[in-house]
Amino acid sequence: MLRALCFLLLLAWMPVQAVDLLSNDPGARVLAVHPGIDQVSLGPYLEYYVDESRQLGIGEVSAADFAERFADLPGDAISFGYSYHNYWFRFEMENVSENDLHLYIEARYPLIDSIRVFLPDGAGGFSELRMGDTLPYGARPLNQHHFTIPLSVPAGERQTYYMEVHTTSSFDLPLVVSSETAYIEHVHDTQMVVGLFYGVIFGLLAYNLFIYMSTREKAFLLYVLYLVGTIGYNTALDGIQFRMFPGSLVWAQYAVYVCINVTTLFMTLFSIEVLSLRDRRGWLLKSMQAIAVLNGIAAVMHLGIDITITARVSILLALLSFIMQLV
């Protein structure tokens, strides 16, 4: 009797483990989804193709004779630096449950210019979703600062999905697929952390602004302006600025880099003031003043420069300023 009971428990345990193994085995290249799925990175399940001509459409890419052109990612991370090419991605999901599943795919980097997602329409073709920071915010399927793709996987079916991605900013595309429950919990937890972070920053800003108004000491004003730049940078990087100002398409492209320079500018001026470098009149003062001037010029000139140059200039000036703080 005991043996029979153990055998039945083993039979009940094996299907669940088989589903979990299939879901998390990158070698399978098929993501098995079920109601208990949490948050799974799509990186190990993706194949990609670089479209240097930027002319291919879903008809050519989804053709049977094109499949062999797709290659595995060099690693689990979807990162290609700076590139002007279009990147096509392909992945398969299989619903191993008996019910239709409603899932969400998040692209957790809101600075991507264009994402086109092609979902099977059940009639041999594809329906298309488009999003990106070069498109109006209202074009997104969901009102979220991260690009979020809702999809439904029919019970017992395996489907192939395609994505075309193009961006002039750094190509980082962390893709995560979640169940409805896991997605809601993630959004809730993220909002709590973000709210706490900005609450602390705004508290520091208000405190130092009050001290400046009381004492009129320049260092406090510079610190307040540094905090303003920090808020601008983080809200731009998180996609929150675009959500607040959904019609600002040009600003969405350059906001991160302008805010990097503004933050670095006031951080440098704050350091000069607090360290009393003006009294020393040495090479360090001249160097930091030069960095501050260059950051101010770069912040104004970004809007007329290619974004790949903009990004490199902003990062270089921020790095130089940080090094000078350590001297």
PyMOL commands that set and color helices and strands:
alter all, ss='L'
color gray80, all
select helices_A, chain A and resi 2-24+26-28+43-45+58-61+64-69+137-139+180-215+218-237+240-244+249-274+277-279+283-304+307-326
alter helices_A, ss='H'
color red, helices_A
select strands_A, chain A and resi 30-33+39-41+47-51+71-72+79-81+86-95+101-107+114-120+126-131+147-153+158-166+171-172+175-179
alter strands_A, ss='S'
color yellow, strands_A
deselect
rebuild
show_as cartoon
